[in-house]
Amino acid sequence: MKKSLLLISLVSVTFFFACKKDEVKSPYDAKYTTETPEESKAKVEDNAVAFVDQLDAMTSSTGMQVLQNFSNLQSGGSYAMNPVLTPLSAVSKLKDKSAAPAVFQSLKATEELFYEDPVNFSDLFDSIAGRYTYNFETEEFDRTDLADQVVFEFPGKETDITNTATLTINNFKVVDITDPVSDWPEGLDPQLPASIKVDLKYNDASVAGMSFAASYQSNGMPTKVTVSVFVDDFSFTTTAVHSPYTSASWTNTLKLKSDILFETYIAAKGNWSEENIDNNTTEETYSNDYDTWTETTVHFEEIVKNANAHLILMNLNVTGQVDIKGLGDAIWALDENETLGDEERAQAEVDAINQFAKLVVIYRDSNTKIAEAEAYVESEYDEYYETTEYYPALRFVYSDGSTVDMETYVNSELDNFYVSMNDFIDNLNAEYDLNLGHVGPQTPVK
């Protein structure tokens, strides 16, 4: 079980700090920057602070202001009680984590109002289609008939005295699932959403919007899902691609116009079919005079063969790759050597990690390396048992050979970033009536 946890942990690290193999300029061939480690650390922190500044600019954009006023209008008057629009009202309140169950209940109530089971996405959209115009006298939304789309007309800002904003929801399409899986949800018709588009205009200019597109296998398993959201010059796109059971990738990109502010990419290849998972999972039952327990062993390296991903933050690219099959075989082979002591085994695991996994931090504009990561043996003394535990850990290595372990770096080298981020959080809490906790080693997220 410990071996499986080690492999899963390594994959998790790689998923968070990794890259595509087919990039034109391989980051692993990059030369070290001529900066000193201190200069590089300062630039990394400045880069992170600049990212927070961009987030702050996005929250004060026109699109965000109009969306906030729309949310405020939903919270008052009989609109919030209108059964047709209750689902949208509930979604708008998701800043309160306890509201999530209400969304499901609202959808269920709406479905029961307009048609009988089973749930049908086309019928659901048709049931709320219409034009909803804000009435300043009654402070309610008046509904008129409109086919195939939902249109809200409302004052875009609190001080507006006319309906200056229009939110249009259209291009809603579904795909029929011809061979639904055996465990298809009860009460749901065999169809799934294929597309939808949302456009928000203020004084006839688009200030925000969203699009959704999806494709499926005949049994309902998604093969590609893309969701794009934009607010003024900012855009966020998430794309998930799945070739069932053999390969998958997930990309999230935040841009300001054409410039990437933040991006994560995750990809994996292998065989994670139910049959293969079962074939590579074993359970053994143990007992003593006091208890009986079962230990589960998963040969993860036989399920996911390799993983690639990257994380981009402004001008930084933290990137790596891991040969999970090679690493897994090396780790499991250590079981055959019963002569290894604890420290020797930890060193052998470190050697395997450094052989089959890579991790570097580079500047995107110059493709020069700031640091690379390496595994090393860490130790911890247990005073109670008077024993020493040895285990693999990761650290950054700079051009001059100096090192800093990742925990120390995160806790000690990013003070200005934490200050900037917590100021940003304070502004969000004040402007949008949120209750977000501070971040940082001394002020954990609540």
C-alpha positions as CSV (number, residue, x, y, z in Angstrom):
1,M,0.0,0.0,0.0
2,K,2.8,2.4,0.8
3,K,4.4,1.8,-2.6
4,S,1.1,2.7,-4.3
5,L,0.8,5.8,-2.2
6,L,4.3,6.8,-3.2
7,L,3.6,6.4,-6.9
8,I,0.3,8.3,-6.6
9,S,2.0,11.1,-4.8
10,L,4.7,11.3,-7.5
11,V,2.0,11.4,-10.2
12,S,0.2,14.2,-8.3
13,V,3.4,16.2,-8.2
14,T,3.9,15.6,-11.9
15,F,0.3,16.6,-12.7
16,F,0.9,19.9,-10.9
17,F,4.4,20.6,-12.4
18,A,4.7,19.1,-15.8
19,C,4.7,19.5,-19.6
20,K,3.9,18.3,-23.1
21,K,6.5,16.1,-24.8
22,D,6.1,17.6,-28.2
23,E,7.0,21.3,-27.5
24,V,9.2,22.8,-30.1
25,K,11.8,23.9,-27.6
26,S,12.3,21.3,-25.0
27,P,12.5,22.9,-21.5
28,Y,14.8,20.1,-20.4
29,D,17.5,21.3,-22.8
30,A,17.3,24.9,-21.6
31,K,20.5,26.5,-20.2
32,Y,20.6,28.1,-16.8
33,T,19.9,31.8,-16.6
34,T,22.9,34.1,-15.9
35,E,21.0,35.5,-12.9
36,T,22.0,34.7,-9.3
37,P,19.6,32.5,-7.3
38,E,18.6,35.6,-5.3
39,E,17.7,37.5,-8.4
40,S,15.7,34.6,-9.8
41,K,13.8,34.2,-6.6
42,A,12.9,37.9,-6.6
43,K,11.7,37.7,-10.2
44,V,9.6,34.7,-9.5
45,E,7.9,36.5,-6.6
46,D,7.4,39.7,-8.7
47,N,5.9,37.5,-11.4
48,A,3.4,36.1,-8.9
49,V,2.5,39.5,-7.6
50,A,1.9,40.8,-11.1
51,F,-0.5,37.9,-11.6
52,V,-2.5,39.0,-8.6
53,D,-2.6,42.6,-10.0
54,Q,-4.2,41.2,-13.2
55,L,-6.8,39.3,-11.2
56,D,-7.6,42.5,-9.3
57,A,-8.1,44.3,-12.6
58,M,-10.5,41.6,-13.8
59,T,-12.7,41.9,-10.7
60,S,-13.3,45.6,-11.3
61,S,-14.1,45.2,-15.0
62,T,-17.3,46.4,-16.5
63,G,-18.5,42.8,-17.1
64,M,-18.0,41.9,-13.5
65,Q,-19.9,45.0,-12.3
66,V,-22.9,44.2,-14.6
67,L,-22.9,40.5,-13.5
68,Q,-22.8,41.6,-9.8
69,N,-25.8,43.9,-10.3
70,F,-27.7,41.1,-12.1
71,S,-27.0,38.9,-9.1
72,N,-28.3,41.6,-6.7
73,L,-31.5,41.9,-8.8
74,Q,-32.0,38.2,-8.5
75,S,-31.8,38.3,-4.8
76,G,-34.8,40.6,-4.3
77,G,-38.4,41.0,-5.3
78,S,-40.7,38.2,-6.5
79,Y,-38.1,37.2,-9.1
80,A,-36.3,35.1,-6.6
81,M,-39.5,33.3,-5.9
82,N,-40.5,32.7,-9.5
83,P,-40.4,28.9,-10.0
84,V,-39.3,29.3,-13.6
85,L,-36.2,31.2,-12.7
86,T,-35.5,29.6,-9.3
87,P,-32.6,27.5,-10.6
88,L,-30.8,30.6,-11.9
89,S,-31.4,32.4,-8.7
90,A,-29.9,29.5,-6.7
91,V,-26.9,29.3,-8.9
92,S,-26.2,33.0,-8.4
93,K,-25.9,32.3,-4.7
94,L,-23.2,29.6,-5.0
95,K,-20.7,31.9,-3.2
96,D,-22.4,30.4,-0.1
97,K,-21.1,26.8,-0.2
98,S,-24.2,25.6,1.5
99,A,-26.3,26.7,-1.5
100,A,-25.1,23.9,-3.7
101,P,-27.8,21.4,-2.6
102,A,-30.4,24.1,-3.3
103,V,-29.5,24.2,-6.9
104,F,-30.4,20.5,-7.4
105,Q,-33.6,20.9,-5.4
106,S,-34.5,24.0,-7.5
107,L,-34.0,22.1,-10.7
108,K,-36.1,19.2,-9.4
109,A,-38.9,21.6,-8.4
110,T,-38.9,23.3,-11.8
111,E,-39.0,20.0,-13.6
112,E,-42.0,18.8,-11.5
113,L,-43.8,22.1,-12.3
114,F,-43.6,21.9,-16.1
115,Y,-43.5,18.2,-17.0
116,E,-43.5,14.8,-15.5
117,D,-40.5,12.5,-15.1
118,P,-38.2,11.6,-16.7
119,V,-36.0,14.7,-16.9
120,N,-35.5,15.9,-20.4
121,F,-32.9,18.7,-21.1
122,S,-34.7,20.0,-24.1
123,D,-38.0,20.3,-22.2
124,L,-36.2,22.0,-19.3
125,F,-34.8,24.6,-21.6
126,D,-38.1,25.1,-23.4
127,S,-39.8,25.6,-20.0
128,I,-37.7,28.6,-19.1
129,A,-37.4,30.1,-22.6
130,G,-38.7,33.6,-22.8
131,R,-37.9,37.3,-22.4
132,Y,-37.6,38.6,-18.8
133,T,-37.7,42.4,-18.6
134,Y,-37.0,44.2,-15.3
135,N,-39.9,46.3,-14.2
136,F,-38.7,49.3,-12.2
137,E,-42.1,49.9,-10.6
138,T,-42.6,46.4,-9.2
139,E,-38.9,45.5,-9.0
140,E,-39.7,42.2,-10.7
141,F,-38.9,40.6,-14.0
142,D,-41.9,40.5,-16.3
143,R,-42.0,37.5,-18.7
144,T,-43.2,37.4,-22.3
145,D,-43.1,34.6,-24.8
146,L,-39.9,34.0,-26.8
147,A,-38.9,30.7,-28.4
148,D,-35.5,28.9,-28.3
149,Q,-33.7,31.4,-26.1
150,V,-33.7,33.1,-22.7
151,V,-33.3,36.9,-22.6
152,F,-32.9,39.1,-19.6
153,E,-33.2,42.8,-19.9
154,F,-32.1,44.7,-16.8
155,P,-30.2,47.8,-15.5
156,G,-26.5,46.9,-15.9
157,K,-25.4,49.1,-13.0
158,E,-27.2,50.1,-9.8
159,T,-27.4,53.7,-10.8
160,D,-28.9,53.0,-14.3
161,I,-32.6,54.1,-14.7
162,T,-33.2,52.1,-17.8
163,N,-32.6,48.5,-18.9
164,T,-29.1,49.0,-20.2
165,A,-28.0,45.3,-20.1
166,T,-29.1,42.2,-22.0
167,L,-28.2,38.7,-21.1
168,T,-29.0,36.2,-23.9
169,I,-28.9,32.4,-23.6
170,N,-29.3,30.5,-26.8
171,N,-27.8,27.9,-29.2
172,F,-28.9,25.2,-26.8
173,K,-28.6,21.8,-28.4
174,V,-28.7,18.2,-27.1
175,V,-27.4,14.9,-28.4
176,D,-29.3,11.7,-28.1
177,I,-27.5,8.8,-26.3
178,T,-28.4,5.7,-28.3
179,D,-26.8,3.1,-26.1
180,P,-26.8,4.5,-22.6
181,V,-24.6,2.7,-20.0
182,S,-26.3,0.2,-17.7
183,D,-26.1,2.6,-14.7
184,W,-27.6,5.6,-16.5
185,P,-29.2,7.8,-13.9
186,E,-32.8,6.9,-13.1
187,G,-35.3,9.5,-14.3
188,L,-33.0,11.1,-16.9
189,D,-33.9,10.8,-20.6
190,P,-31.0,9.4,-22.7
191,Q,-29.8,12.8,-24.0
192,L,-27.1,15.2,-22.9
193,P,-26.3,18.9,-23.6
194,A,-24.2,19.4,-26.7
195,S,-23.9,23.2,-26.8
196,I,-25.1,26.5,-25.2
197,K,-24.0,30.1,-25.6
198,V,-24.4,33.0,-23.2
199,D,-23.8,36.7,-24.2
200,L,-24.0,39.7,-21.8
201,K,-24.2,43.1,-23.4
202,Y,-24.0,46.5,-21.7
203,N,-25.1,49.5,-23.8
204,D,-25.0,47.2,-26.8
205,A,-21.3,46.2,-26.3
206,S,-20.4,42.6,-25.2
207,V,-18.8,42.6,-21.8
208,A,-19.0,39.0,-20.8
209,G,-20.1,35.6,-22.1
210,M,-19.8,31.8,-22.0
211,S,-20.0,28.9,-24.4
212,F,-20.2,25.2,-23.9
213,A,-19.6,22.4,-26.4
214,A,-19.4,18.7,-25.8
215,S,-19.3,15.4,-27.8
216,Y,-20.0,11.9,-26.5
217,Q,-19.8,8.3,-27.3
218,S,-23.0,6.4,-28.0
219,N,-23.1,5.3,-24.3
220,G,-22.9,8.8,-23.0
221,M,-19.2,9.0,-22.1
222,P,-17.8,12.4,-22.9
223,T,-15.0,12.4,-25.5
224,K,-14.4,16.2,-25.5
225,V,-15.8,19.1,-23.4
226,T,-14.9,22.7,-23.9
227,V,-16.1,25.6,-21.7
228,S,-15.1,29.2,-22.5
229,V,-15.9,32.2,-20.4
230,F,-14.9,35.8,-21.1
231,V,-15.2,39.1,-19.1
232,D,-14.1,42.2,-21.0
233,D,-10.5,41.4,-22.2
234,F,-10.1,38.4,-19.9
235,S,-11.0,34.9,-21.0
236,F,-10.9,31.5,-19.4
237,T,-11.1,28.2,-21.3
238,T,-11.2,24.7,-20.0
239,T,-10.9,21.7,-22.3
240,A,-11.1,18.0,-21.4
241,V,-10.4,15.3,-24.0
242,H,-10.8,11.6,-23.3
243,S,-10.1,8.7,-25.6
244,P,-11.9,6.2,-23.4
245,Y,-9.6,4.4,-21.0
246,T,-6.4,5.0,-23.0
247,S,-5.6,8.7,-23.0
248,A,-6.9,11.9,-21.4
249,S,-5.9,15.5,-21.1
250,W,-7.3,18.6,-19.3
251,T,-6.2,22.2,-20.1
252,N,-7.2,25.3,-18.2
253,T,-6.1,28.7,-19.6
254,L,-6.7,32.2,-18.3
255,K,-5.7,35.0,-20.8
256,L,-5.7,38.8,-21.0
257,K,-6.3,39.3,-24.7
258,S,-3.8,36.9,-26.3
259,D,-1.4,36.8,-23.4
260,I,-1.5,33.7,-21.1
261,L,-1.7,34.7,-17.4
262,F,-2.2,31.2,-16.0
263,E,-2.4,27.7,-17.5
264,T,-2.5,24.2,-16.3
265,Y,-2.2,21.1,-18.5
266,I,-2.6,17.5,-17.5
267,A,-2.2,14.5,-19.7
268,A,-1.9,10.7,-19.1
269,K,-1.8,7.5,-21.2
270,G,-2.4,4.0,-20.0
271,N,-5.3,1.6,-19.5
272,W,-7.8,2.6,-16.8
273,S,-10.6,0.3,-17.9
274,E,-12.5,-1.3,-15.1
275,E,-11.1,-4.7,-16.1
276,N,-7.5,-3.5,-16.0
277,I,-7.9,-1.8,-12.7
278,D,-9.4,-5.0,-11.2
279,N,-6.6,-7.0,-12.7
280,N,-4.0,-4.8,-11.0
281,T,-5.7,-4.5,-7.6
282,T,-5.2,-7.1,-4.9
283,E,-6.5,-7.3,-1.4
284,E,-5.0,-9.3,1.5
285,T,-6.6,-9.9,4.9
286,Y,-4.6,-10.0,8.0
287,S,-5.5,-10.6,11.6
288,N,-4.0,-10.8,15.1
289,D,-5.4,-11.5,18.5
290,Y,-7.1,-8.1,18.6
291,D,-8.2,-7.2,15.1
292,T,-8.7,-8.2,11.4
293,W,-7.9,-5.8,8.6
294,T,-7.6,-5.7,4.8
295,E,-4.8,-4.1,2.9
296,T,-5.4,-3.1,-0.8
297,T,-2.5,-2.9,-3.2
298,V,-2.8,-1.1,-6.5
299,H,-0.2,-1.5,-9.3
300,F,-0.7,2.1,-10.5
301,E,2.1,1.9,-13.0
302,E,0.1,-0.8,-14.9
303,I,-2.9,1.6,-15.1
304,V,-1.3,4.9,-16.0
305,K,1.9,4.4,-18.0
306,N,3.1,8.0,-18.2
307,A,2.0,11.5,-17.3
308,N,2.8,14.9,-18.7
309,A,1.6,18.4,-17.6
310,H,2.7,22.0,-17.1
311,L,1.8,25.0,-15.1
312,I,2.3,28.5,-16.5
313,L,2.2,31.6,-14.4
314,M,2.7,34.7,-16.5
315,N,6.4,34.4,-17.7
316,L,7.1,31.2,-15.7
317,N,6.7,27.6,-16.8
318,V,7.0,24.9,-14.2
319,T,7.3,21.8,-16.3
320,G,8.1,18.1,-16.1
321,Q,7.3,14.5,-17.1
322,V,7.4,11.1,-15.5
323,D,7.7,7.6,-16.9
324,I,5.3,6.0,-14.4
325,K,5.8,2.5,-15.8
326,G,9.6,2.7,-15.5
327,L,9.4,4.3,-12.0
328,G,6.8,1.8,-10.8
329,D,8.8,-1.2,-11.9
330,A,11.9,0.2,-10.2
331,I,10.1,0.8,-6.9
332,W,8.4,-2.6,-6.8
333,A,11.7,-4.3,-7.7
334,L,13.1,-3.0,-4.4
335,D,10.8,-5.5,-2.6
336,E,13.0,-8.3,-3.9
337,N,16.1,-7.0,-2.1
338,E,15.6,-7.8,1.5
339,T,19.1,-6.7,2.5
340,L,18.4,-3.0,2.1
341,G,18.3,-0.9,5.2
342,D,15.8,2.0,5.6
343,E,18.3,4.6,4.5
344,E,19.5,2.5,1.6
345,R,16.0,1.8,0.4
346,A,15.1,5.5,0.5
347,Q,18.3,6.3,-1.5
348,A,17.3,3.7,-4.1
349,E,13.8,5.2,-4.4
350,V,15.5,8.7,-4.9
351,D,17.7,7.3,-7.6
352,A,14.7,5.8,-9.4
353,I,12.8,9.1,-9.2
354,N,15.7,11.1,-10.6
355,Q,16.0,8.5,-13.4
356,F,12.4,8.4,-14.5
357,A,11.0,11.9,-13.6
358,K,12.0,15.4,-14.7
359,L,11.0,18.8,-13.4
360,V,12.3,22.3,-14.3
361,V,11.3,25.9,-13.9
362,I,12.0,28.2,-16.9
363,Y,11.3,31.7,-18.2
364,R,8.9,31.4,-21.1
365,D,10.3,34.4,-23.1
366,S,13.9,33.4,-23.1
367,N,13.6,29.6,-22.5
368,T,16.3,29.8,-19.9
369,K,16.2,27.6,-16.8
370,I,15.8,29.1,-13.3
371,A,16.1,25.8,-11.4
372,E,15.5,22.1,-11.8
373,A,14.2,19.8,-9.2
374,E,15.8,16.7,-7.8
375,A,14.8,14.1,-5.3
376,Y,17.0,13.6,-2.2
377,V,16.8,11.6,1.0
378,E,15.2,13.4,3.9
379,S,15.3,12.1,7.5
380,E,13.2,12.7,10.6
381,Y,14.0,11.6,14.1
382,D,11.2,10.2,16.3
383,E,12.2,11.0,19.9
384,Y,9.5,8.8,21.3
385,Y,10.5,5.7,19.5
386,E,14.2,6.8,19.2
387,T,14.2,5.9,15.5
388,T,15.0,7.7,12.3
389,E,12.7,7.7,9.3
390,Y,14.1,8.1,5.8
391,Y,12.0,9.1,2.8
392,P,12.3,10.8,-0.6
393,A,11.7,14.6,-0.8
394,L,12.1,17.2,-3.6
395,R,14.3,20.3,-3.7
396,F,15.2,23.0,-6.3
397,V,18.7,23.2,-7.6
398,Y,20.0,26.6,-8.9
399,S,22.8,27.4,-11.3
400,D,25.4,27.8,-8.6
401,G,24.5,24.4,-7.1
402,S,22.6,25.9,-4.1
403,T,19.4,24.1,-3.1
404,V,16.2,24.9,-1.3
405,D,13.6,22.3,-0.5
406,M,10.1,23.0,-1.8
407,E,8.4,23.4,1.6
408,T,11.0,26.0,2.7
409,Y,10.6,27.8,-0.6
410,V,6.8,28.0,-0.3
411,N,6.9,29.1,3.3
412,S,9.8,31.5,3.2
413,E,10.4,32.9,-0.3
414,L,7.0,34.3,-1.3
415,D,6.1,36.8,1.4
416,N,5.3,39.7,-1.0
417,F,3.1,37.3,-3.0
418,Y,1.1,36.3,0.1
419,V,0.7,40.0,1.1
420,S,-0.6,40.9,-2.4
421,M,-2.9,37.9,-2.6
422,N,-4.4,38.6,0.8
423,D,-5.0,42.2,-0.1
424,F,-6.8,41.0,-3.2
425,I,-8.9,38.6,-1.0
426,D,-9.8,41.5,1.3
427,N,-11.0,43.5,-1.6
428,L,-13.1,40.6,-2.9
429,N,-14.7,40.1,0.5
430,A,-15.5,43.8,0.8
431,E,-16.8,44.3,-2.8
432,Y,-18.8,41.1,-3.2
433,D,-19.7,40.3,0.4
434,L,-17.7,37.1,0.5
435,N,-16.0,35.4,3.4
436,L,-12.7,34.1,1.9
437,G,-9.9,33.2,4.2
438,H,-6.3,34.4,3.8
439,V,-3.6,32.2,2.2
440,G,0.0,31.7,3.2
441,P,2.0,29.5,5.6
442,Q,1.0,31.6,8.7
443,T,-2.6,32.2,7.6
444,P,-4.0,28.9,6.1
445,V,-7.2,29.0,3.9
446,K,-10.3,28.7,6.1
